[in-house]
Amino acid sequence: MLEKTGILFVILVLLLLFYLVIRLGAGKKRDISKSHEISNYLSGVRILIIILAIVALILWFFLN
């Protein structure tokens, strides 16, 4: 069984991997800077991941 800090570390790594997969799937850096839709999409994904990380941190504090 993972300890309390191990669980938080795994959650944060999974969120980082989630972002990296979406970022790599969005295309090249040049395409992202040209497309307003893709840059808006990625900023929305960043906000979602930040919200998920905050919720995970709050739940982590209440873990026994």
N, C-alpha and C positions, 0 to 999 in steps of 0.2 A: 504494500500500500504506500502511496506517495504521502509525504509530509505536507504540511500546510503551504510552505513556500514552493514546494515542487509542483503542487497543483496550480498555483498562480503562474509560475514560470511556464508550464505547459499551455495554459490558456493564452498567455501573451504571445508565445511562439506560434500557436495555431492562428491567432489573429494576424500576426505579421505574415505568415505564409499565405493566408487568405488574401491579404492585400497584394502581396507580390504576384500571386497567380492572376488576379484581376488586372494588375498593372501591366504584366507581360502580355496578357490577352488583348489589352486595349490597343497595342500597336507600338510603333517606334516613337521615340521622343519627339521627333520632327512632326509626325502626324498629329500627336496630341497637342502640340503648341499651335498648330494650324486650325484644328477643329475645336470650336467652342463647345459643342455637345459633349465630346469626350472629356474635355477638361472639367466641365460641370459634373459629369458622371463620376469622375475620379474624386472630385472634392466631396461629393455626396457619399461615396464609399469611405473616404477618410473620416467623415463625420460619423457614419454608422459604426465604424470600427472603434472610434474613440468612445462612443456611447456604450458599446459592448464591453470595452475594457473598464470603463467606470462601473458598470453594473457588476462585472466580474470581481472588481476590487471591493465593492460594497458587500457582495455575497461572501467573499473570502474573509472579510472581517468577522462575519457571523458564523463562520465554520468552527465547529468544536475541535 
